[in-house]
Amino acid sequence: GPGCDHCYAEGVDLRFGGGHWGPGAPRRRTKTLDDPLRWHRQADSFLAKHGHPQRVFALSLGDWADNEVPAEWRSDMWDVVAAAHRLRFQLCSKRVSNIGKYLPANWDPEQLHGHVGFLVTCVSQEEADRDIPRLLDLKKRFGFSWVGISYEPALGPIQWRPAWLAEGALDWIICGGESGRNARDDDPEWYRATLEACSPSGSTRFFQKQMAHLRPIPADLMVRQFPPQLVNKEAV
C-alpha cells in the first residue's frame, strides 16, 4: 500500500545487503526469540520500577501476518507469546484479512492470550473504511482483549466513524507522520481531529507518536494514552 512507499524497514534491509523486501523475496529473521522470555523472568522488577507491565511491540521490521513468512516462524512466535504471559504484546499488521487465519489453533482469549492486542495500519480514509470494520469483526469473533489503529504514516485526514469509537470498539489510535529523507508532509489538524473524535467516549485512547520529518509535536497534541489493558497491573 501507499504507506509502505518509504518504509524504514526496507532501508534497513538495503543496508544489510537487501533482497528481503516485497512479494516473492525470501524473508529472514533479524533477532532471536529469547528477549521476551528474559523480560518475562524480570517482570516483577520491571513492574516495581515502572508501575506497569512491560509492553512489547512485536516485529517492528516485519509483519507477523505476512503470508510469505514460513509457518514455523509464526508457530515459534505464538509459543513465545504464550510463555511470556506477564508481558503485554502489541501485534501490528497491514494484513487484516490474514489475522483470523493465522491465530494459533488453541486461541483462548480468557486463558491463553488475554495479554495480547492487535493493531492494524490505516494511513488514509480509504484504508480505514476498508479495514476497520474487518478489525472490529475480528475483535468480536475472537474475543480480542483490545484492538487499535496505527495511523502511521498518516497520508491524509481520516473521518473516524462514530461506530468505530463506540464503547467496545476501537481501544487505541496511534498517530504518526513519516520520518526519513523522503518523508511526506502531514498536517497537525489531522491529528487534532482524531484526538477530538477520541475524547467524547473516553473508550478510545489517543497516542501521538511523532510528526512528519520528526518536527516537534505541538503541545496540545502531546497526548500519550494507553488502553487500560496495557497499564493494568492486575494478573502480572
BAMIBA-310454 format. One record per residue (C-alpha): y negated, x, z; residue in three letters; chain. Coordinates in pm, whole numbers, m for minus. Each point is the difference from the previous one (the first is absolute). Layout:
<atoms>
((Y; X; Z); 'ALA'; 'A');
...
</atoms>
This chain:
<atoms>
((0; 0; 0); 'GLY'; 'A');
((m367; 99; m23); 'PRO'; 'A');
((m8; 111; 362); 'GLY'; 'A');
((240; 282; m88); 'CYS'; 'A');
((m218; 157; m270); 'ASP'; 'A');
((m140; 273; 226); 'HIS'; 'A');
((268; 8; 268); 'CYS'; 'A');
((m18; 298; 234); 'TYR'; 'A');
((381; 12; 12); 'ALA'; 'A');
((15; 77; m370); 'GLU'; 'A');
((m244; 284; 57); 'GLY'; 'A');
((213; 135; 284); 'VAL'; 'A');
((306; m11; m226); 'ASP'; 'A');
((m184; 196; m269); 'LEU'; 'A');
((m91; 270; 250); 'ARG'; 'A');
((370; 42; 76); 'PHE'; 'A');
((117; 20; m358); 'GLY'; 'A');
((m21; m365; m110); 'GLY'; 'A');
((263; m201; m180); 'GLY'; 'A');
((67; m252; 277); 'HIS'; 'A');
((m253; m267; m92); 'TRP'; 'A');
((33; m322; m199); 'GLY'; 'A');
((281; m204; m153); 'PRO'; 'A');
((314; 197; m73); 'GLY'; 'A');
((m109; 312; 187); 'ALA'; 'A');
((239; 133; 265); 'PRO'; 'A');
((m105; m75; 357); 'ARG'; 'A');
((9; 256; 279); 'ARG'; 'A');
((m24; 6; 375); 'ARG'; 'A');
((m297; 181; 145); 'THR'; 'A');
((94; 3; 371); 'LYS'; 'A');
((300; m29; 223); 'THR'; 'A');
((78; m317; 195); 'LEU'; 'A');
((m3; 183; 332); 'ASP'; 'A');
((m363; m59; 98); 'ASP'; 'A');
((28; m370; 98); 'PRO'; 'A');
((309; 73; 210); 'LEU'; 'A');
((m190; 275; 182); 'ARG'; 'A');
((m298; m232; 52); 'TRP'; 'A');
((239; m265; 131); 'HIS'; 'A');
((125; 242; 266); 'ARG'; 'A');
((m362; 65; 101); 'GLN'; 'A');
((m97; m369; 14); 'ALA'; 'A');
((m68; m6; 374); 'ASP'; 'A');
((m239; 296; m8); 'SER'; 'A');
((m183; m136; m307); 'PHE'; 'A');
((m44; m340; 163); 'LEU'; 'A');
((m128; 156; 323); 'ALA'; 'A');
((m254; 211; m191); 'LYS'; 'A');
((m124; m253; m257); 'HIS'; 'A');
((67; m339; 157); 'GLY'; 'A');
((184; m138; m303); 'HIS'; 'A');
((327; 70; m182); 'PRO'; 'A');
((1; 266; m269); 'GLN'; 'A');
((m65; m145; m344); 'ARG'; 'A');
((176; 137; m306); 'VAL'; 'A');
((m137; m54; m350); 'PHE'; 'A');
((308; 67; m209); 'ALA'; 'A');
((7; 161; m346); 'LEU'; 'A');
((m364; 81; m56); 'SER'; 'A');
((108; 186; m315); 'LEU'; 'A');
((244; m258; m129); 'GLY'; 'A');
((118; m360; 0); 'ASP'; 'A');
((308; m96; 197); 'TRP'; 'A');
((56; m303; m227); 'ALA'; 'A');
((m6; 205; m322); 'ASP'; 'A');
((306; m109; m197); 'ASN'; 'A');
((45; 355; m133); 'GLU'; 'A');
((55; 146; 348); 'VAL'; 'A');
((367; 78; 70); 'PRO'; 'A');
((156; m273; 214); 'ALA'; 'A');
((129; 251; 254); 'GLU'; 'A');
((m354; 119; 72); 'TRP'; 'A');
((m104; m353; 90); 'ARG'; 'A');
((311; m39; 215); 'SER'; 'A');
((m90; 318; 186); 'ASP'; 'A');
((m351; m134; 56); 'MET'; 'A');
((126; m324; 152); 'TRP'; 'A');
((236; 191; 228); 'ASP'; 'A');
((m295; 197; 135); 'VAL'; 'A');
((m215; m313; 38); 'VAL'; 'A');
((276; m169; 199); 'ALA'; 'A');
((59; 304; 220); 'ALA'; 'A');
((m371; 62; 70); 'ALA'; 'A');
((m61; m350; 133); 'HIS'; 'A');
((m268; 111; 248); 'ARG'; 'A');
((m234; 89; m288); 'LEU'; 'A');
((m203; m244; m207); 'ARG'; 'A');
((71; 40; m369); 'PHE'; 'A');
((m240; m98; m279); 'GLN'; 'A');
((185; m24; m333); 'LEU'; 'A');
((m235; m24; m298); 'CYS'; 'A');
((103; m84; m356); 'SER'; 'A');
((m157; m88; m332); 'LYS'; 'A');
((322; m180; m95); 'ARG'; 'A');
((m5; m324; 197); 'VAL'; 'A');
((273; m149; m219); 'SER'; 'A');
((244; 269; 116); 'ASN'; 'A');
((m55; m31; 374); 'ILE'; 'A');
((247; m280; 66); 'GLY'; 'A');
((283; 152; m197); 'LYS'; 'A');
((m39; 343; 160); 'TYR'; 'A');
((13; m111; 362); 'LEU'; 'A');
((311; 121; 184); 'PRO'; 'A');
((302; m229; m3); 'ALA'; 'A');
((m20; m34; 380); 'ASN'; 'A');
((m367; m98; 7); 'TRP'; 'A');
((m70; m182; 326); 'ASP'; 'A');
((m368; m41; 89); 'PRO'; 'A');
((77; m95; 360); 'GLU'; 'A');
((227; 289; 90); 'GLN'; 'A');
((m7; 282; m252); 'LEU'; 'A');
((m336; 18; m172); 'HIS'; 'A');
((m262; m173; 211); 'GLY'; 'A');
((m184; 335; 1); 'HIS'; 'A');
((m50; m2; m379); 'VAL'; 'A');
((m280; m154; m207); 'GLY'; 'A');
((m66; m9; m372); 'PHE'; 'A');
((m312; 78; m202); 'LEU'; 'A');
((m51; m79; m368); 'VAL'; 'A');
((m266; 169; m213); 'THR'; 'A');
((m253; m230; m171); 'CYS'; 'A');
((m302; 160; m166); 'VAL'; 'A');
((m148; m298; m187); 'SER'; 'A');
((m19; m379; m1); 'GLN'; 'A');
((274; m16; m263); 'GLU'; 'A');
((242; 198; 215); 'GLU'; 'A');
((m91; m194; 314); 'ALA'; 'A');
((57; m337; m167); 'ASP'; 'A');
((333; 119; m137); 'ARG'; 'A');
((145; 189; 296); 'ASP'; 'A');
((m134; m146; 326); 'ILE'; 'A');
((187; m333; m39); 'PRO'; 'A');
((317; 203; m64); 'ARG'; 'A');
((m58; 206; 313); 'LEU'; 'A');
((m62; m307; 216); 'LEU'; 'A');
((317; m159; m135); 'ASP'; 'A');
((194; 313; 98); 'LEU'; 'A');
((m151; m9; 349); 'LYS'; 'A');
((118; m357; 46); 'LYS'; 'A');
((346; 47; m150); 'ARG'; 'A');
((87; 325; 177); 'PHE'; 'A');
((m195; m42; 324); 'GLY'; 'A');
((m212; 313; m40); 'PHE'; 'A');
((m180; 100; 318); 'SER'; 'A');
((m327; 48; m189); 'TRP'; 'A');
((m125; 44; m356); 'VAL'; 'A');
((m320; 136; m147); 'GLY'; 'A');
((m189; 103; m310); 'ILE'; 'A');
((m102; 351; m94); 'SER'; 'A');
((m322; m70; m192); 'TYR'; 'A');
((m2; 360; m121); 'GLU'; 'A');
((m145; 126; m221); 'PRO'; 'A');
((m227; m302; m17); 'ALA'; 'A');
((m92; m47; m367); 'LEU'; 'A');
((m187; m328; 27); 'GLY'; 'A');
((m81; m287; 236); 'PRO'; 'A');
((277; m222; 129); 'ILE'; 'A');
((m52; m360; 103); 'GLN'; 'A');
((236; m44; 292); 'TRP'; 'A');
((154; m348; m15); 'ARG'; 'A');
((m7; m197; 329); 'PRO'; 'A');
((377; m47; m14); 'ALA'; 'A');
((47; 377; 1); 'TRP'; 'A');
((m203; 42; 319); 'LEU'; 'A');
((137; m297; 193); 'ALA'; 'A');
((187; 44; 327); 'GLU'; 'A');
((338; 151; m75); 'GLY'; 'A');
((m98; 123; m347); 'ALA'; 'A');
((m148; 346; m67); 'LEU'; 'A');
((m20; 207; 316); 'ASP'; 'A');
((m197; 297; m135); 'TRP'; 'A');
((m226; 114; m283); 'ILE'; 'A');
((m64; 373; m41); 'ILE'; 'A');
((m297; 80; m224); 'CYS'; 'A');
((m79; 324; m175); 'GLY'; 'A');
((m171; 153; m299); 'GLY'; 'A');
((134; 273; m224); 'GLU'; 'A');
((m44; 368; 81); 'SER'; 'A');
((41; 305; m218); 'GLY'; 'A');
((m184; 147; m296); 'ARG'; 'A');
((43; m302; m228); 'ASN'; 'A');
((m58; m266; 264); 'ALA'; 'A');
((m124; m337; m119); 'ARG'; 'A');
((m290; m167; 178); 'ASP'; 'A');
((33; m278; 254); 'ASP'; 'A');
((m256; m233; 158); 'ASP'; 'A');
((m38; m47; 376); 'PRO'; 'A');
((m64; m369; m66); 'GLU'; 'A');
((366; m37; m101); 'TRP'; 'A');
((101; 115; 347); 'TYR'; 'A');
((m266; m202; 179); 'ARG'; 'A');
((130; m313; m170); 'ALA'; 'A');
((352; 94; 107); 'THR'; 'A');
((m106; 60; 360); 'LEU'; 'A');
((m185; m333; 5); 'GLU'; 'A');
((306; m177; m138); 'ALA'; 'A');
((220; 155; 270); 'CYS'; 'A');
((m228; m85; 289); 'SER'; 'A');
((21; m379; 47); 'PRO'; 'A');
((367; m35; 95); 'SER'; 'A');
((42; 341; 159); 'GLY'; 'A');
((364; 0; m109); 'SER'; 'A');
((m64; 240; m291); 'THR'; 'A');
((m108; 343; 121); 'ARG'; 'A');
((m240; 217; m204); 'PHE'; 'A');
((14; 378; m40); 'PHE'; 'A');
((m255; 197; m203); 'GLN'; 'A');
((175; 323; m89); 'LYS'; 'A');
((m253; 175; m225); 'GLN'; 'A');
((m262; m43; m273); 'MET'; 'A');
((29; 120; m359); 'ALA'; 'A');
((m87; 369; m47); 'HIS'; 'A');
((47; 26; 380); 'LEU'; 'A');
((m356; m120; 57); 'ARG'; 'A');
((m83; m84; 362); 'PRO'; 'A');
((118; m341; 111); 'ILE'; 'A');
((m300; m229; 76); 'PRO'; 'A');
((m32; m72; 370); 'ALA'; 'A');
((69; m372; m37); 'ASP'; 'A');
((325; 78; m182); 'LEU'; 'A');
((131; 249; 253); 'MET'; 'A');
((256; m254; 119); 'VAL'; 'A');
((355; 118; 58); 'ARG'; 'A');
((219; m273; 138); 'GLN'; 'A');
((379; m13; 20); 'PHE'; 'A');
((245; m288; 11); 'PRO'; 'A');
((120; m56; 357); 'PRO'; 'A');
((350; 115; m95); 'GLN'; 'A');
((m138; 350; m63); 'LEU'; 'A');
((m173; 33; 335); 'VAL'; 'A');
((228; m202; 226); 'ASN'; 'A');
((155; 217; 268); 'LYS'; 'A');
((277; m247; 71); 'GLU'; 'A');
((357; 89; m93); 'ALA'; 'A');
((m85; 365; m63); 'VAL'; 'A');
</atoms>
